[in-house]
Amino acid sequence: MVFLFIALAMCLIIGSALILLRTANMHKAPENVKAQPYQDEDD
């Protein structure tokens, strides 16, 4: 039972680390793209 708990914890730790690494390597917007300002709803 303890071995099962340790194996599950290791799978969760490794899985979350892989997800964090994948999201850290996502492509970013090019530098020439600028954020558009929000428009007020009253306009």
N, CA, C and O atoms as CSV, one atom per row, in Angstrom:
chain,resi,resn,atom,element,x,y,z
A,1,MET,N,N,0.828,-1.199,0.000
A,1,MET,CA,C,0.000,0.000,0.000
A,1,MET,C,C,0.867,1.256,0.000
A,1,MET,O,O,0.567,2.224,-0.699
A,2,VAL,N,N,1.942,1.237,0.784
A,2,VAL,CA,C,2.844,2.389,0.842
A,2,VAL,C,C,3.546,2.566,-0.501
A,2,VAL,O,O,3.741,3.689,-0.964
A,3,PHE,N,N,3.930,1.434,-1.130
A,3,PHE,CA,C,4.585,1.510,-2.434
A,3,PHE,C,C,3.661,2.126,-3.474
A,3,PHE,O,O,4.113,2.901,-4.316
A,4,LEU,N,N,2.386,1.798,-3.428
A,4,LEU,CA,C,1.418,2.366,-4.363
A,4,LEU,C,C,1.290,3.872,-4.164
A,4,LEU,O,O,1.216,4.622,-5.137
A,5,PHE,N,N,1.264,4.312,-2.924
A,5,PHE,CA,C,1.170,5.738,-2.634
A,5,PHE,C,C,2.411,6.490,-3.124
A,5,PHE,O,O,2.306,7.581,-3.684
A,6,ILE,N,N,3.579,5.893,-2.908
A,6,ILE,CA,C,4.825,6.531,-3.357
A,6,ILE,C,C,4.877,6.582,-4.885
A,6,ILE,O,O,5.301,7.589,-5.452
A,7,ALA,N,N,4.456,5.526,-5.548
A,7,ALA,CA,C,4.450,5.497,-7.009
A,7,ALA,C,C,3.477,6.536,-7.561
A,7,ALA,O,O,3.787,7.207,-8.546
A,8,LEU,N,N,2.322,6.675,-6.948
A,8,LEU,CA,C,1.354,7.672,-7.391
A,8,LEU,C,C,1.899,9.085,-7.194
A,8,LEU,O,O,1.743,9.938,-8.068
A,9,ALA,N,N,2.533,9.333,-6.059
A,9,ALA,CA,C,3.112,10.649,-5.795
A,9,ALA,C,C,4.205,10.971,-6.808
A,9,ALA,O,O,4.286,12.101,-7.290
A,10,MET,N,N,5.038,10.001,-7.133
A,10,MET,CA,C,6.104,10.225,-8.116
A,10,MET,C,C,5.528,10.520,-9.498
A,10,MET,O,O,6.042,11.382,-10.210
A,11,CYS,N,N,4.478,9.821,-9.881
A,11,CYS,CA,C,3.843,10.080,-11.172
A,11,CYS,C,C,3.267,11.488,-11.219
A,11,CYS,O,O,3.389,12.172,-12.234
A,12,LEU,N,N,2.648,11.922,-10.145
A,12,LEU,CA,C,2.080,13.267,-10.118
A,12,LEU,C,C,3.171,14.333,-10.160
A,12,LEU,O,O,3.015,15.350,-10.836
A,13,ILE,N,N,4.255,14.113,-9.457
A,13,ILE,CA,C,5.351,15.082,-9.441
A,13,ILE,C,C,6.008,15.176,-10.815
A,13,ILE,O,O,6.250,16.273,-11.318
A,14,ILE,N,N,6.292,14.038,-11.414
A,14,ILE,CA,C,6.927,14.037,-12.735
A,14,ILE,C,C,5.981,14.619,-13.778
A,14,ILE,O,O,6.415,15.375,-14.647
A,15,GLY,N,N,4.713,14.284,-13.708
A,15,GLY,CA,C,3.741,14.810,-14.665
A,15,GLY,C,C,3.593,16.316,-14.563
A,15,GLY,O,O,3.532,16.999,-15.585
A,16,SER,N,N,3.534,16.845,-13.355
A,16,SER,CA,C,3.402,18.293,-13.202
A,16,SER,C,C,4.671,19.000,-13.655
A,16,SER,O,O,4.598,20.091,-14.219
A,17,ALA,N,N,5.833,18.398,-13.419
A,17,ALA,CA,C,7.088,18.996,-13.885
A,17,ALA,C,C,7.129,19.039,-15.403
A,17,ALA,O,O,7.581,20.030,-15.977
A,18,LEU,N,N,6.666,17.985,-16.064
A,18,LEU,CA,C,6.652,17.981,-17.524
A,18,LEU,C,C,5.681,19.015,-18.074
A,18,LEU,O,O,5.967,19.652,-19.087
A,19,ILE,N,N,4.539,19.190,-17.422
A,19,ILE,CA,C,3.573,20.198,-17.867
A,19,ILE,C,C,4.163,21.593,-17.712
A,19,ILE,O,O,3.996,22.438,-18.592
A,20,LEU,N,N,4.853,21.843,-16.597
A,20,LEU,CA,C,5.474,23.148,-16.392
A,20,LEU,C,C,6.561,23.411,-17.431
A,20,LEU,O,O,6.678,24.531,-17.929
A,21,LEU,N,N,7.354,22.401,-17.761
A,21,LEU,CA,C,8.390,22.577,-18.772
A,21,LEU,C,C,7.776,22.846,-20.135
A,21,LEU,O,O,8.298,23.658,-20.899
A,22,ARG,N,N,6.677,22.176,-20.449
A,22,ARG,CA,C,6.044,22.377,-21.750
A,22,ARG,C,C,5.468,23.779,-21.876
A,22,ARG,O,O,5.591,24.406,-22.929
A,23,THR,N,N,4.840,24.279,-20.814
A,23,THR,CA,C,4.264,25.615,-20.888
A,23,THR,C,C,5.347,26.684,-20.873
A,23,THR,O,O,5.129,27.774,-21.402
A,24,ALA,N,N,6.500,26.410,-20.287
A,24,ALA,CA,C,7.588,27.389,-20.271
A,24,ALA,C,C,8.212,27.533,-21.649
A,24,ALA,O,O,8.786,28.579,-21.953
A,25,ASN,N,N,8.117,26.515,-22.487
A,25,ASN,CA,C,8.736,26.553,-23.810
A,25,ASN,C,C,7.765,26.994,-24.905
A,25,ASN,O,O,8.090,26.904,-26.089
A,26,MET,N,N,6.590,27.464,-24.529
A,26,MET,CA,C,5.624,27.890,-25.543
A,26,MET,C,C,6.142,29.119,-26.274
A,26,MET,O,O,6.855,29.948,-25.709
A,27,HIS,N,N,5.766,29.215,-27.542
A,27,HIS,CA,C,6.231,30.331,-28.358
A,27,HIS,C,C,5.615,31.633,-27.869
A,27,HIS,O,O,4.456,31.682,-27.456
A,28,LYS,N,N,6.407,32.666,-27.928
A,28,LYS,CA,C,5.939,33.978,-27.522
A,28,LYS,C,C,5.603,34.786,-28.772
A,28,LYS,O,O,6.041,34.449,-29.872
A,29,ALA,N,N,4.833,35.843,-28.599
A,29,ALA,CA,C,4.468,36.689,-29.717
A,29,ALA,C,C,5.718,37.393,-30.244
A,29,ALA,O,O,6.625,37.700,-29.470
A,30,PRO,N,N,5.775,37.652,-31.548
A,30,PRO,CA,C,6.919,38.380,-32.095
A,30,PRO,C,C,7.039,39.772,-31.482
A,30,PRO,O,O,6.056,40.336,-31.002
A,31,GLU,N,N,8.243,40.313,-31.505
A,31,GLU,CA,C,8.474,41.600,-30.858
A,31,GLU,C,C,7.771,42.748,-31.574
A,31,GLU,O,O,7.470,43.765,-30.950
A,32,ASN,N,N,7.503,42.602,-32.882
A,32,ASN,CA,C,6.860,43.696,-33.614
A,32,ASN,C,C,5.343,43.735,-33.402
A,32,ASN,O,O,4.683,44.653,-33.890
A,33,VAL,N,N,4.784,42.763,-32.689
A,33,VAL,CA,C,3.350,42.744,-32.389
A,33,VAL,C,C,3.135,43.479,-31.075
A,33,VAL,O,O,3.735,43.137,-30.056
A,34,LYS,N,N,2.274,44.491,-31.106
A,34,LYS,CA,C,1.992,45.264,-29.897
A,34,LYS,C,C,0.587,44.956,-29.403
A,34,LYS,O,O,-0.312,44.670,-30.193
A,35,ALA,N,N,0.412,45.015,-28.110
A,35,ALA,CA,C,-0.897,44.773,-27.509
A,35,ALA,C,C,-1.845,45.915,-27.861
A,35,ALA,O,O,-1.463,47.085,-27.826
A,36,GLN,N,N,-3.066,45.568,-28.195
A,36,GLN,CA,C,-4.064,46.582,-28.515
A,36,GLN,C,C,-4.734,47.058,-27.228
A,36,GLN,O,O,-5.063,46.244,-26.365
A,37,PRO,N,N,-4.934,48.353,-27.095
A,37,PRO,CA,C,-5.594,48.849,-25.863
A,37,PRO,C,C,-7.069,48.450,-25.857
A,37,PRO,O,O,-7.697,48.309,-26.906
A,38,TYR,N,N,-7.592,48.276,-24.678
A,38,TYR,CA,C,-9.008,47.958,-24.530
A,38,TYR,C,C,-9.853,49.168,-24.907
A,38,TYR,O,O,-9.485,50.313,-24.647
A,39,GLN,N,N,-11.001,48.882,-25.530
A,39,GLN,CA,C,-11.914,49.968,-25.856
A,39,GLN,C,C,-12.992,50.032,-24.788
A,39,GLN,O,O,-13.488,49.003,-24.328
A,40,ASP,N,N,-13.346,51.233,-24.402
A,40,ASP,CA,C,-14.387,51.394,-23.405
A,40,ASP,C,C,-15.732,50.989,-24.003
A,40,ASP,O,O,-15.975,51.189,-25.194
A,41,GLU,N,N,-16.590,50.427,-23.185
A,41,GLU,CA,C,-17.903,50.014,-23.670
A,41,GLU,C,C,-18.804,51.223,-23.916
A,41,GLU,O,O,-19.803,51.113,-24.628
A,42,ASP,N,N,-18.463,52.370,-23.336
A,42,ASP,CA,C,-19.297,53.546,-23.510
A,42,ASP,C,C,-19.147,54.177,-24.885
A,42,ASP,O,O,-20.006,54.956,-25.298
A,43,ASP,N,N,-18.078,53.859,-25.601
A,43,ASP,CA,C,-17.844,54.480,-26.913
A,43,ASP,C,C,-18.838,53.996,-27.941
A,43,ASP,O,O,-18.784,54.416,-29.097
